[in-house]
Amino acid sequence: MQAKLRIRRYNPENDKKSWWGEYTLQNVLRTDSVLDLLHRVKWEQDGTLALRRSCAHGVCGSDAMRINGANALACKTLVSRLGVKNDTVKIQVEPILGMKVEKDLIVDMEPFFDHYRSVMPFFINEQPAPADGRERLQSPEDRERFDDTTKCILCAACTSSCPSFWADGRYVGPAAIVQAHRFVFDSRDEGAAERLEVLSDTFGVWKCRTIFNCTNACPRDIKVTEAIADVKMAITGGKV
């Protein structure tokens, strides 16, 4: 079968605005991923195409992009899921929204990681380590409380699908809140109050309008909107 790709291109050294590059690939398999096809375009037709990718197995999160109008990981999106008709698949690929495009499908992730760092995404506990040298133990029930949000791979698919983030990039965004959730509800951690203070700011959780775009976009099936609601309840002293 064949694939017809329409890729949004932009090179700041040569272009005043973005443009669409169109490419046709033959001998495409239904089990090929969009990342496989982008590799073929770069290696066989246009070596100037720029994109991020690393593990190609949905773990690193580096190849998040808009595929046929929806955020997804290129390595996890198979041709068979994109509506094959008459042995032809049409695929439109764009960079994720809300971030400055550096070149083609590559965006500036630094503002995203600034928000991530702002919620102190690390374990905080000033108590002496257990005398026996073992790790700080936790019950399965306590671990389950934040298990879902440990799955985040920082791909930015959720944050870049959020209208509140599009409207104002100062919004900390769903991914940062998910990372905070993972520690706020960890029974061994002692930094919850500091994180909740950060997230109660003007550009914290209250910018969320519960649209659910983030949950739909997450390639790890994290219940992002539910996690944001948990954090809101924690800030207001409600039961979570």
N, C-alpha and C positions, 0 to 999 in steps of 0.2 A: 504494500500500500504506500501512499505518498502523504507527506505532511506539508502543509502550506503555513509558514510562520510569518507573522507580522510583528516585528520587534521595534519598540520605541528606541531610537538611537539619539545620542547627543554627545558631542565632543566639544568641551568649552574652548579648545584651542582653535576650532574651525567653524563651529556652529553658533549662530545667534539664538536659535531656538531648536527644539527637538524635531525629529522627523521620523517617518516610518520606513524601516527597511523590510523588504519582502524577499523571502527565500523559500525555495521548494526542495524538499528532500525525497528521494526515492528509496525503496526497499526498507521502509520503516516498519517496525514490529509493534503490535498492540501492547507488548510488554515493555517497550521503550519508555523511559521517563522523559519529561520535558528537558531535564538537564542533559540527558543523552543527546537530544536533538540540538540543543544549544551548543554542545561540544562539537557536533558535526558541522554546524554552521561555522563555528570559529575555526575548526581545523581543516574543513574542506572548501569553504567558500569565502569567508571574510575574517582574516586573522585579527582585524582591528576591533572586533566585538569584545566588549569588556563586561565581565560578570564575576561575582564572588561565588566560590564553592570550595568545599574541602572534603568532608568525609563521604559525601554522596549516599549517606544512609539515614538521614533524618535525625542526626545526633548533634551536629555542630550548629545548625540553624543559620548558616551563612548564606544560603541561596533562597531566602524568602523573596518573593516577587509577586506581581499581579499577573495571574494567568487566566485569560478569558474573563477579566473583570473582577476576579476574587483573589484575595491573598492566599498563597500556598507555598510550600517548599517545592522547588523544581524537581528535586531528586525523588520526592514521594508522589508526584503527580504523574500517573501513567497515561499513555495515549488512549488506552481503552476507556478511560473515564471522561474523555473530552468530546464525545459525540462523533464517532466515526460514521461517515455516510459515503456510500459508493467507493469504499476503499480509500477515502480521503479524510484527513482530519485537519481542521483549521484551528490554529492556535495563535492567540494574541498575547504578547508578553510585554510587560511594562515594569519599571521600578516601583517599589512600594511608595505610597503617598506620604506627604507631610514632612519629608526630609529632603534636603538639598541634593540634587543629582550631581555627582562628581563626573561620571561618564557612563553613558548607556544605562546598564542595569545596576550600577554601583551608586549607592547613596552614602552621605556623610552620617555615620552612626554615632559620632561623638556626643551630640545632644542627648541621644537615647541613653547612652551609657552614663552621661552625667546624671540623668534622672535616676538611673539604676543605683549609682553610687550614693545618691542623696538619702536613700532609705536605709543605709548601713546594712548591706546584704551579707552579713557575716555573724558568726556566733559570738555573743557577748555573755560572759560569765566570769565574774571576778572572784568567785569562791575557789578555795584550794582544790586541786584535783584530788580524786579519791586516793586515800592513803595506800590502797592495795595496787595502785598503778593501772587499774581498769578504767574503761571509759565511763562517762556519766550515764547510768542506766536509765531507761525510760520504758514505761509499759507499752504494750502493743496498742492499747486504746489511746494513749497520749500521742503516740506516733501517727496513728491513723488520722488524728485531728488535722494535720497539715500535710498529709501524704500527697494529696492531689497537686499542691503547688510546688512540690519538689521536682516535678517533671518539666518545669520551664527550661527551655534551651536558649532563651534570649534571642530569638530569631526576629523579634519586633513585628511579627505578623499581626498580633493583637493591637498593639499601640498604633501602628500605621493604618489600621482599619477603623480607627475611632474618630468620629466626626468632631468630638470635643478637642482632640489632639490636632486635627486639621485646622480647626478654628483658632487655636492658640497653642503654640508649641511649648509654652511654659507649663502646661498641664503635665504632671508627672507621668501619667499614662498607665494603662493596665498592666504592662509587664513589670514595672517597678512596684506596683501595689501587690502583684502576685508574689514577687520576691520578698516584700516586707511581710506578707501573710505567712510565708514559710517560717519566719523567725518569731513573729508576734505570738503565734500559737504553739511554739515549741516550749514545752514545760521546763526545759533546762536553761532556756535563755533568759537574760535579765535586762534586755534592752528594749522591751516592748513600749514602755512609756515614751522613750526618745523617738522611736519610729512613728508612733501614733501622733506625736506632736508635729512631726514633719508632714504627715499625711492629712492632718486637720487644717493645714494652711489653705489659703485661697486657691492654690493650684494643685491641691491634693485630691483626695477621694471625692470631694463634693462637686468637682467638675464632671464626674460621671453622670450620664443621663440614662443609664440602664437601657441602652439600645440593643445590647447583646451582639453587636458586630464582633467584639473581641472573642467571645466564646465560639462563635461560628468560624472565626479565622484560625483558631489555635490548632496547629498540626498535631499537638499532643493530647487533644481532647480535654484540656483542663477546663474546669467550670469557672472561668475567669470572672464573670459577672457575679457569681455566688461568692467568690473570694472577696471581691470588692465590697459586697454587702456585709460580709463578716467583719471587715475592717471598719466600715461605717458604724456597725453596731458596737464594736469594741470602743470606738471613740466616744460614742454617746452613752456608754455604760449599759447598753442593752444586753440581753442574753444572746449568746452566740453558740 
